[in-house]
Amino acid sequence: MPKVKTNSSAKKRFRVRSSGKVKRFQAGTSHLLRKKTKKAKLRLAGSTNVDKADEKRIKALLGIN
C-alpha cells in the first residue's frame, strides 16, 4: 500500500486547530487594497474556520482522516 501524499497547495493554505477544526485565512488581502476601506481591510485580517461542508474534503487533502 503506497503512502498517502499530502496536497502541497492545501498544506500551505490550511492548518488544523487543536479542536480538530481547520483554520484558513481570508481571501482578498493581497492586492487592490487602495480601493478597500480601512474597516474592510481590518475585517479581512486574521483567520477563520473552514466551513463545515468543506472540512472533510480539506482534511482528505491534508491526509488527515
N, CA, C and O of each residue as an XYZ file, in Angstrom:
260
protein
N       0.842     -1.181      0.000
C       0.000      0.000      0.000
C       0.892      1.251      0.000
O       1.695      1.415      0.919
N       0.779      2.137     -0.997
C       1.633      3.326     -1.025
C       1.213      4.354      0.024
O       0.083      4.347      0.514
N       2.142      5.224      0.348
C       1.847      6.292      1.298
C       0.864      7.275      0.684
O       0.819      7.433     -0.536
N       0.077      7.935      1.527
C      -0.855      8.964      1.073
C      -0.081     10.275      1.011
O       0.526     10.696      1.996
N      -0.107     10.915     -0.153
C       0.608     12.178     -0.299
C      -0.278     13.347      0.116
O      -1.458     13.406     -0.230
N       0.307     14.265      0.856
C      -0.374     15.491      1.243
C      -0.379     16.427      0.043
O       0.625     16.547     -0.660
N      -1.516     17.094     -0.192
C      -1.605     18.064     -1.277
C      -0.794     19.305     -0.889
O      -1.047     19.917      0.148
N       0.184     19.674     -1.728
C       1.119     20.751     -1.393
C       0.435     22.108     -1.272
O       0.787     22.902     -0.400
N      -0.536     22.381     -2.139
C      -1.211     23.680     -2.053
C      -2.073     23.761     -0.805
O      -2.206     24.834     -0.217
N      -2.663     22.643     -0.390
C      -3.514     22.640      0.803
C      -2.696     22.836      2.075
O      -3.135     23.529      2.993
N      -1.510     22.232      2.138
C      -0.723     22.362      3.363
C      -0.195     23.781      3.554
O       0.141     24.168      4.673
N      -0.116     24.567      2.468
C       0.300     25.962      2.583
C      -0.852     26.869      3.014
O      -0.623     27.942      3.573
N      -2.077     26.446      2.758
C      -3.240     27.301      2.988
C      -4.020     26.995      4.258
O      -4.727     27.866      4.763
N      -3.910     25.787      4.783
C      -4.740     25.374      5.906
C      -3.896     24.805      7.042
O      -2.836     24.223      6.811
N      -4.380     24.981      8.273
C      -3.795     24.373      9.460
C      -4.941     23.770     10.259
O      -6.070     24.257     10.202
N      -4.646     22.706     11.006
C      -5.653     22.092     11.856
C      -5.472     22.611     13.275
O      -4.378     22.554     13.836
N      -6.554     23.115     13.842
C      -6.526     23.632     15.208
C      -6.532     22.472     16.197
O      -6.779     21.328     15.815
N      -6.262     22.760     17.457
C      -6.248     21.712     18.476
C      -7.632     21.103     18.690
O      -7.752     19.970     19.155
N      -8.678     21.864     18.347
C     -10.047     21.356     18.463
C     -10.405     20.400     17.328
O     -11.430     19.722     17.383
N      -9.545     20.348     16.283
C      -9.809     19.485     15.133
C     -10.406     20.236     13.964
O     -10.524     19.689     12.868
N     -10.790     21.503     14.190
C     -11.330     22.308     13.099
C     -10.176     22.805     12.225
O      -9.028     22.862     12.664
N     -10.501     23.162     10.986
C      -9.468     23.597     10.046
C      -9.491     25.114      9.950
O     -10.544     25.722      9.753
N      -8.306     25.723     10.092
C      -8.152     27.173     10.040
C      -7.771     27.597      8.633
O      -7.006     26.910      7.954
N      -8.305     28.731      8.196
C      -7.929     29.300      6.899
C      -7.817     30.811      7.043
O      -8.354     31.401      7.981
N      -7.111     31.425      6.102
C      -7.050     32.881      6.051
C      -8.008     33.375      4.982
O      -8.333     32.646      4.045
N      -8.455     34.600      5.119
C      -9.489     35.120      4.242
C      -8.892     35.644      2.937
O      -7.756     36.117      2.897
N      -9.678     35.547      1.889
C      -9.250     35.990      0.563
C      -9.395     37.505      0.447
O     -10.107     38.139      1.226
N      -8.702     38.071     -0.544
C      -8.871     39.490     -0.847
C      -7.917     40.397     -0.107
O      -8.206     41.582      0.054
N      -6.782     39.877      0.351
C      -5.858     40.716      1.126
C      -4.527     40.955      0.417
O      -3.633     41.577      0.991
N      -4.379     40.477     -0.809
C      -3.056     40.559     -1.426
C      -2.879     41.723     -2.402
O      -1.766     42.224     -2.559
N      -3.942     42.156     -3.050
C      -3.791     43.281     -3.971
C      -5.110     44.040     -4.073
O      -6.120     43.621     -3.508
N      -5.096     45.165     -4.801
C      -6.248     46.072     -4.931
C      -6.713     46.586     -3.567
O      -7.910     46.695     -3.301
N      -5.736     46.898     -2.713
C      -6.063     47.299     -1.352
C      -6.411     48.779     -1.239
O      -7.069     49.176     -0.277
N      -5.992     49.603     -2.190
C      -6.244     51.033     -2.043
C      -7.716     51.383     -2.188
O      -8.161     52.411     -1.678
N      -8.476     50.540     -2.879
C      -9.905     50.828     -3.031
C     -10.749     50.256     -1.897
O     -11.943     50.544     -1.808
N     -10.136     49.441     -1.026
C     -10.855     48.897      0.116
C     -10.740     49.869      1.294
O      -9.705     50.508      1.481
N     -11.793     49.971      2.069
C     -11.759     50.835      3.241
C     -10.896     50.208      4.323
O     -10.624     49.007      4.302
N     -10.469     51.039      5.271
C      -9.665     50.533      6.377
C     -10.460     49.491      7.163
O      -9.915     48.477      7.600
N     -11.744     49.755      7.335
C     -12.624     48.828      8.059
C     -12.675     47.467      7.360
O     -12.628     46.427      8.017
N     -12.769     47.476      6.040
C     -12.830     46.227      5.277
C     -11.524     45.451      5.394
O     -11.529     44.228      5.535
N     -10.398     46.174      5.332
C      -9.089     45.506      5.437
C      -8.873     44.913      6.826
O      -8.313     43.824      6.951
N      -9.306     45.610      7.863
C      -9.182     45.091      9.222
C     -10.040     43.845      9.413
O      -9.641     42.908     10.104
N     -11.217     43.839      8.798
C     -12.116     42.694      8.905
C     -11.534     41.463      8.223
O     -11.759     40.338      8.670
N     -10.780     41.674      7.132
C     -10.165     40.561      6.412
C      -8.925     40.008      7.108
O      -8.515     38.879      6.840
N      -8.331     40.791      7.994
C      -7.125     40.340      8.699
C      -7.482     39.220      9.665
O      -8.608     39.147     10.156
N      -6.532     38.364      9.929
C      -6.760     37.275     10.867
C      -7.318     36.048     10.177
O      -7.476     36.016      8.956
N      -7.613     35.041     10.977
C      -8.037     33.766     10.406
C      -9.460     33.438     10.820
O     -10.028     34.065     11.714
N     -10.025     32.442     10.152
C     -11.363     31.955     10.440
C     -11.380     30.454     10.197
O     -10.417     29.894      9.675
N     -12.456     29.814     10.569
C     -12.577     28.379     10.359
C     -13.122     28.077      8.976
O     -13.865     28.874      8.403
N     -12.748     26.925      8.443
C     -13.300     26.448      7.180
C     -14.743     26.031      7.432
O     -15.074     25.525      8.505
N     -15.600     26.245      6.436
C     -16.997     25.852      6.550
C     -17.106     24.345      6.767
O     -16.319     23.569      6.224
N     -18.086     23.944      7.566
C     -18.252     22.532      7.923
C     -18.462     21.654      6.693
O     -18.042     20.497      6.681
N     -19.112     22.198      5.653
C     -19.360     21.433      4.429
C     -18.070     21.100      3.689
O     -18.010     20.088      2.992
N     -17.036     21.930      3.826
C     -15.767     21.734      3.118
C     -14.704     21.034      3.958
O     -13.674     20.609      3.436
N     -14.955     20.916      5.258
C     -13.924     20.439      6.176
C     -13.442     19.017      5.853
O     -12.241     18.750      5.894
N     -14.350     18.124      5.539
C     -13.987     16.726      5.265
C     -13.078     16.635      4.032
O     -12.105     15.880      4.025
N     -13.405     17.413      2.986
C     -12.626     17.407      1.749
C     -11.219     17.952      1.985
O     -10.249     17.412      1.452
N     -11.102     19.000      2.765
C      -9.803     19.609      3.029
C      -8.947     18.711      3.912
O      -7.735     18.622      3.712
N      -9.560     18.046      4.882
C      -8.815     17.099      5.716
C      -8.278     15.950      4.886
O      -7.192     15.439      5.161
N      -9.034     15.533      3.861
C      -8.560     14.476      2.970
C      -7.344     14.958      2.166
O      -6.406     14.192      1.948
N      -7.355     16.221      1.726
C      -6.204     16.783      1.008
C      -4.974     16.860      1.908
O      -3.843     16.705      1.446
N      -5.206     17.103      3.199
C      -4.093     17.186      4.156
C      -3.628     15.811      4.630
O      -2.609     15.704      5.313
N      -4.365     14.762      4.274
C      -4.001     13.421      4.676
C      -4.454     13.074      6.070
O      -3.910     12.156      6.685
N      -5.457     13.798      6.596
C      -5.999     13.557      7.932
C      -7.391     12.965      7.760
O      -8.269     13.603      7.178
N      -7.597     11.762      8.259
C      -8.922     11.153      8.136
C      -9.407     10.627      9.447
O     -10.507     10.081      9.525
